[in-house]
C-alpha cells in the first residue's frame, strides 16, 4: 500500500506543477494535467487516510461558485444548458477540498508551482513571438512589423489558443510572484534570470495590450517601489508613464492612443473617429436582464437567451452572433442569480479577504486584488481558464506561508 501511496503522490506532485505551468499554454494540456491531478491526488488522499470532517462551513463558503449553478439547475427550464454550466464549475469543488484538508501537503510545493507558472508564461511568450515571426515571413513582411497593431492583442495570443485577458491574468500572477513571492527567497534564483524573466514578461504583457492587466501592473509596481522606498525607481517609472501618455496623446494616427485612450469611450456617443466602447453596451444589456428578475435572477438556463434579445435591441450583431457573456463577473452574477447571487459572491470575496488579512500576506493580497480587478472586464468564472485559476488561488490561499525578506 505504501508503494501505491508514493506513486500517487509522485503523480500528484508533477501533474500539479504541470497544470499550473500549462495555464498560459492552452486548454488541452491544462485539461489533461488537471484530470490527472484530480484523479491521483484523490487516490493519494484516500491511501494516506488524511481525510477529516472538519471545516464544513468553510468548505460550503468556498463552493458558492458551485452551489449557485446547482441551485439554478434545480429550477431551470433549460436543463441541458444549466447542467453544462454546473459541470464546468465542479473543478472548484476539488480544489477547495484539497486546499482545506490537504493544505500542509502544498506548503512546500506552492512556491515551486508559481515558478512553473513563470516558466509557462515565458514559454507562451516565446511560442507567440515565434508564431507571429513565422506568419510575417510567410507573408513576405519584415520582422519590424512584429510589434505593430496588426500582430498584437488577439492575433498574438491566438498562437497558444488562450484568450488575451486570461493570458494577461496569468502573466500578471507570475509578475506578482516575482515582485512579492520570490522576494521571500530571492537567493535561490540568480539576479540575471530574475530580471530577464521580469523584462520578457512585462514586454509580452505590453505587446498583448491588455489594458486591465497593464493597469494592475502599474498599480502594484508603484506600491512595491513605495513599500521598498525605492524613490529613484519610483520617479523614473512615473516619468516614463507620464511621457508615454503625453506622446500617444499628441501623436496623430497611432494605435496606442486608439487602444489605451480612445477606445475607453464611456459617456460619449459614437463618432467617425471615436467609437463607442461596446463593452459598456454589453454591460447595460446584462443589467436589463437583471431587471427582469432582480432577486434570484433568470438562471443559468435562460440568461443567454434574454441577453441575446437585448443585444438584438441594441443592434450589437457581434455580441448576438457570438453569444457574448457580460464581460464583467459581478454583473454576470447579478443577471444570472440576482441580488441573492451577487450578495453570495461578495460574501465569498469578503471571506477570502478576511483570511488574507489574518495571514498578513502582501503577496496574497496583491494576487487576489489583481484577480478581483480582472473580473471588472471579464466574466472570469464563466470560462474554464478562470475557474482553474480560481481553484489554484484557493490552494495558494491556504498553503502560502509568508516569510521575512
Buried (B, 14 or more C-beta within 10 A) or exposed (E): EEEEBEBBBEBBBBBBBBBBBBBBBBBEBBBBBBEBBBBBBBBBBEBEEEEEEEEEEBBEBBBBBBBBBBBBBEEBEBEEBBBBBBEBBBBBBBBBBBBBBBBEBBEEBBBBBBBBBBBBBBBBBEBBBEBBBEBBEEEEBEEEBBBEBEBBBEBBBBBBEBBBBBBBBBBBBBBBBBBBBBBBEEEEBEEEEBEEBBEBBBEBBBBBBBBBBBEBBEBBBBBBBEEEEEEEBBEEBEEEEEEEBEEBEEEEEEBBBBBBEBBEBEEEEEEEEBEBBBBBBBBEBBBBBBEBBEEBBBBBBBBBBBBBBBBEEBEBEEBBEEEBBBBBBBBBBBBBBBBBBBEBBEEBBEBBBEBBEEBEBBBBBBBBBBBBBBBBBBBBBBBBBBBBBBBBBBBBBBBBEEEEE
